[in-house]
């Protein structure tokens, strides 16, 4: 398979040859005129002048065709570059779309997990309140019923233990909620920064 630079190298060689031929024609015209002038013959000077005009016209034609070819080549190169930029833009747009979709899915997942943890936290708080009410009720019963003090005190200790466990669980859930909130905030900020960078680009 030929290298992509091979046609350009060929064009450069053709251009170099054309420019060399044009310069040679102009040099030949100059030599003819300079050679005819010292002879003093009007016929030779006229022939040299006509030859110089013809050679100059040929050189101008060659240079003009070279200029047109250069413009066509430049236009072709610009078109190829525009196509490459278009493909690059399409690739970047597709990558950005995939990134946005991924970030949206991850944010939705974090929000769902956060909602579930908040619901579980509410349930745990309700259980803790219920345990606290039961503990208070047991304490009042213990005050009112001296005969059942031993039985009630055992129940109170059990209720206190359950309350302590519920409090520990509430603290753990609150910590998990804080971690998820910070992750959600960081991911949302990163997503907004990516959106801003894309808009500026």
N, C-alpha and C positions, 0 to 999 in steps of 0.2 A: 504494500500500500504506500502510495507516494506521500511524502510529508506535506502538511498544509503550507509550509513556507516555500515549497518548490515553485509554485506558480508566481509568487511574489518575486523570488530570485530571478525567474525568467523575465518577468516584466522589468526588473531593474536592469538586467543585461540589455534588453531591447531598448530601454530608455537611454542607457549609456551609449549604445550604438547609434541611435538616432541623433542624440545631441552631438556625438563625435562627428557624424556625417555632416550635420548642419554647420558645425564649426569649421570643418575641413572645406566645405563649399565657400564659406565666407573668406577663409584664408586664401583659397585658390583665386577668388575674385580679387582680393586685395593684391595678391602677387601679380595677377594679369594686368591690373591697372598700373601698379608700380613699375612693372616691366615695360609697359607700352609708353608711359609718359616720357622717359628719357630718350626714346627714339625720335620724338618730335613728329612722327607721322600721324596725321589726323585720322587716317584710315585705321591704323593700329589702335589709336586711342579710342576711336568710336567703337571698334569691334570689342576692345577690352571693356568699355563702358557697358555695351549691350550685354556682354558675357557676365559682367559683374552684377547687372540688374537681374539677369536670368538666374544666376547662382544665388543672389540674395533672396529672390522670390522663392526659389526652391528651399533655401534654408528656412525662410519664414514659414513656408507650408509645412515643412517637417517639424519645426518648433510648435506650430499651431496644433498639428495632429498629436504631438506629444502632450501638449497642455490639455487637450480634450480627453486623451486617454488617462492622464493623471486625475482629472476631475471624475471621470467614470469610476476609476479604481477607488478614489476617496469616498465617493457616494456608496459604492458596494461595501467598503469597510465600515462606514457608518451604519449601514443597514444591518450588517452582521453584528455589530456591537449593540445596536438597539434590540435585536432579537435576543442576544445573550442577556442583556439587562432585563428584558421582559421575562425570560425564563427564570432568572434569579429572583425577580419580584414575585413570580408565582410560587416558587419554592418557599420563599420567606413567608408569604401570606399563608400557605398551607401549614408551615411549621407553627406560625402564630395561632392559627385556628386550633391546631391540635393542643398547643399549650393552654389556650384559654379554656378549651373543653376539659382538659385534665384538671386545671385549677378549679373550675366550676364544680366538677364532680367531687374533688377533694374537700372543697368548702362545704358543699351540701352534706357530705359524709360527716364532717366535723360538727356541723350544725345539728344533724340528726343525733349524733352521739351526745352532744351537749343537751339537747332536749330530753333525751332518755335519762341522762344523769340528773337533770333537774327534776324530772318526774320522780325518780327514785329517791332523791333528796327530800322532796315533799312528802313522800310516803314514810320515809324514815323519821322525818320531823313529827308527822302525825302519830306515828307509833311511840316516839319518845314522849309526846304530850300525853298520850293515853297511859303510858307506863307511869308517868309522873302523877297523873290523876289517881291511878290505882294505888300508887305508893302513899299519896296523901290520905286516900280513903282508908287504907290499911293502918296508917299511923293514927288516924282518928279513932278507928275501931280499937286499936291497942290502948289508947288513952281511956276509952269508955269501958273496955272489957279487961279488967285486971286478971280475971281467971284465965283468959286465953292469951296472956302476954307471950308465953314461950312460942306458941303456934304462930301468932301474929308477927313476932320479931323475926321468925324464920322467913315468913312471907315478905316482910319488909327488906330483909337482906337480899332475898332473891330479886325483888323488884329493883333494889338499888343496883344490883349487879347488872340486870337487864338495862337499866337506865344508863349505867356507865358504858355498857357495850354500844347502846344506841348513840350515845354522845360521841364515842370514838368513831363509830361508823359515819356520823354526820360530819365530823372533822375530815375524815378521809374523802368523803364525797365532795365536800367543799373544796378540798385541795385538787381533786380531779377536775372539778368544774373550772377552777382558776387556771389549771394547766391547759385545758381545752380552749378556754377563752383566749389565753395568750397565744396559743397556736393559731386559732382562728383569726385573731387580730394580725399576727405576723403574715399569714398567708394572704389575707385581704390586702394588706399594705403592699406585699410583693406583687400581687395581681394588679393593683392600681399603678404601681411604678412601671410594670411592664406595659400596661395600657398607655401610660403617659409617654414612655420611650417610643412605643410604636407610633403614637400620634405625632411626636416630634420628628421621627424619621420620615 
